[in-house]
């Protein structure tokens, strides 16, 4: 009983002295040794990042051990009445291997209470509490092995050294300044608009070079005559005057539009790159410093591993302590090291972490010596961008690029643009153009729907010659221009690929016609009468897209002039915006080449589709506003069809959809803006379907078998009359876009939230009153629209959608206000 009290008093005495202790947070240790500039992560390869996390784990072990060491009793000792004749023979092993029972009864005080009943009082040592405290301290200092005492402090010290060694070159004056300057320049090069535009310019130029290599065919004598026969030629080339012109103007490379501020910033960046390269490329300090700090870590790993493995067995739970007998009367004390078992486990865990850390350091050394890191070749960048004068770099400059490649190779690719003299000269030319701008015309330059740089001129008395001094123009849009003549200087428009003539009859010089025949890719024609159609259109042998808008009568389709469509051997896209009753037979002239056919019939019923059967390679078919009441049977024979768009027709039933299974490549079906009331069950036969648009119809029920189109990625059911969704919706595991907005949905099946690839979920303007917490399963969700419903709150699990930002959550402000502030903060920080 007395021993128990004594132990409690010792514990409270030892512990009470330390309750006021304050520990330094782990994060403070980490900040002391590691770099704090987040931009330096560009120069941290994956093994350094992994090593940093291992250091944090090791630091946690050390701090935890120190905390336990300082806040709990270290050792507890009791005298041993059994003494040996020699100090060498004294030990406490008998505590771990108990003796026979008779030895127990020899040293206890007992009292016989009744037959076969004995009261045990235990041993009395006649020592007071102060003697115990002294013996505990004496034995801890003299008997406990030093490794067992200082293990947690060693872990903290070693880990701090590891951290310092890993980040030393970020702090060392001779290297930190170069690293900081390189990272700053690299970030500016990455974000500079000139980087992208320089690469795109070279791509355009290379495309132009391929165009120049095409064989130029002379205009047929039947189509274009000599100047003496100009009138005859004009008769054939309807609404076009072809004038002989022997000038052969040289082409000039196109330059992209770059505003003055961006140009000056890019120019200054070129200068910084040049000076930095001169300053760094001749030195080898960065590479040497990285090798030294990595070698130091490997050496320290070896030392720690060897001595730790050897000394861990010295962390013993039972410790034998020999004390001078004149102090207490006992010369042998058996002590219990209270934290030995914990420290032993922590030590083995620490050795494992150090082992992994050491393997990473060894791999880092292998990478340093196995690869030629003092040379960096931009050969792949030269091949990808076409900028052939990008020089290779060496020494520290090369080493920095090798490190950044481990983070993202795109940084070196974009930086390389600022190493090219050709790129710099192009930038100089752009800046020069800013000093002498063609202001009025350049303000009209815009990007059209095809992302081409377009110059749009409207209602002018003629075509200014200064237009041809804009070589960056890719698309020329001329609308309602009278007395227009395109001269031979059009050859200066080296990037010209698209020409739009809107109610604008054009006259061409012979060089202009020859140039357009070789280079023009896209032609848009809007006219009010058939006579305004230029016949030279049919000689554009390299034309890829033809868009016609105007009255095309049936007589035109039987005209022999349409036979010239056969010369459009590269025509891939044909758009007819007119009032047709049947598909013109001339479409069959390009049946082997045509990939996309669009017919916008302006609400006139299209009845004959026989010409479609010849389009064996057609991949996309759009029949808009053709007053169709059923799917045309000719469509089912298009074996290569991939996309079918029947927008704005009069479809009510689509029972023929089963026949679309013959179009085995069909992956996109758009039946939007119709009057469809139901979808047949056999739509499930369209197994290759990836996009299905059924919006703006009158569908009130969704067939469950639709969900067996397991390849569906985009499903649009908005603006219908749906009241519920089938639970089979969960089968669509490939679905990433789903819209059921503007319906009458009152509830959502839980299976919908099993479509874990969903990125866009639009459910606005329904009657939904409850949103399942399973919405948190949608880890890829980016946009969630719930406006116009009956929701009273949002589940807090919505924060589990790790990619969903607060800006991507489209709900009423009142619902947002009900979300906990912590959730809104987390979603804002994504």
Secondary structure, 3 states (H helix, E strand, C coil): CHHHHHHHHHHHHHHHCCCCCCCCCHHHHHHHHCCCCHHHHHHCCHHHHHHHHHHHHHHHHHHHHHHHHHHCCCEEEEECCCCCCCHHHCCCHHHHCCCCHHHHHCCCEEEEEECCEEEEEECCCCCCHHHHHHHHHHHHHHCCCHHHHHHHHHHHHHHHHHHHHHHHHHHCHHHHHHHHHHHHHHHHHHHCHHHHHHHHHHHHHHHHHHHHCCCCCCCCCCCCCCHHHHHHHHHHCCCCCEECCCCCCCCCCCCCCCCHHHHHHHHHHHHHHHHHHHHHCCCCHHHHHHHHHHHHHHHHHHHHHHHHHHHHHHCCCEEEEECCHHHHCCCEEEEEECCHHHHHHHHHHHHHHHHHHHHHHHHHHHHHHHCCCCEECCHHHHHHHCCCCCCCEEHHHHHHHHHHHHHCCHHHHHHHHHHCHHHHHHHHHHHHHHHCCCHHHHCCEEECCCCCEEEEEECCCCCCHHHHHCCCCCEEEEECCCCEEECHHHHHCCCCCEEEEECCCEEEEHHHHHHHHHHCCEEEEECCCHHHCCHHHHHCCCCCEEEEECCCCHHHHCCHHHHHHHHCCCCCEEEEECCCCECCHHHHHHCCCCCEEEEECCCCCCCECHHHHHCCCCCEEEEECCCCCCCCHHHHHCCCCCEEECCCCCCCCCHHHHHHHHCCCCCEEECCCCCCCECCHHHHHCCCCCEEECCCCCCCECCHHHHHCCCCCEEECCCCCCCCCCHHHHHCCCCCEEECCCCCCCCCCHHHHHCCCCCEEECCCCCCCCCCHHHHHCCCCCEEECCCCCCCCCCHHHHHCCCCCHHHEECCHHHHHHCCHHHHHHHHCC
